[in-house]
Amino acid sequence: MMQVEYVPVSSLEKTRALLQEFVDIWQDAIAKLSLNGKISVLEPHFSNYSLSDNYTWQHTAVQYVTLMAFFLSQRS
């Protein structure tokens, strides 16, 4: 079980290292426990949509579209 507290941030760049460390720890735990699966980091390219570093609802929309495109591409 994992408990995660969501705390909004104003800048994506300021949290990049922290989020990468979080993903690395989980990936290591999955490998040590010989569990199937892999954590995939999908990083939307917000600059392609002329979005600033200050997070808005538009960033959320781009993230959802990126996730759906990824999941649909994984279907056989």
N, C-alpha and C positions, 0 to 999 in steps of 0.2 A: 504494500500500500504506500502511496505517496501523497503527501499533501503539498500543494503549491499555492502560494499566495500571489495573486495578481496585483501588481502595483503599477499603475500607468507611468510611462516615462515620456519625456518630451523629445528625446533624441535617440534614434536607432543606433547611431554610431557609438554612442556612449555605452551601450549595453552589449555590443557585439562580442567582446572578449568574455564577458560573464556567461552569455548564452552558449558560446562555443565550449567553454569549460563544462557547463552543465551537460551538454550533449556528449562530450568526451567521457565524462564520468559514467553516464548511462550506457554508452556503447561498451565501455570496459566491463561494467557489471554484467551486461548481456553475454559478453564473450566468456567471462569467468564462470558463469553459471551454465555455459553450453546451451543457452537458449537459442532457438531459431529466431531470426529477425535481425533487422538492422535499422538504426535510426537514420533517416535521410533528412538532410538539411536542405530545404528548398528556400532559396533566397530570391524573392522577387526583386527585379531590377527596377526600383522605383524611379530612377533617373530616366528610364525609357518613357515614363509617363509624365515627365517634368514635375515630379513631386519633390518637395523639399525634404530636409532631414527632420523637420518637425512633424510628428505623427498626426494624421488626420483620419477621418472616416474613409477617405479615398485610399489610403494605404491599406486599410482593412479590406476594402473591396478588391484591390489588386492581389492581396494575399489569398483570398477565397478563390479568385479566378485561377491563380497559379496552382493552388492545391487541387482544384477540380480538374484542371488540364493534366496534372501529374497522374492523378488516380485514373482518369479515363485512358491515359496512354499505357497504363499497366494492365488493362483488360486484354484478355486473349481474343 
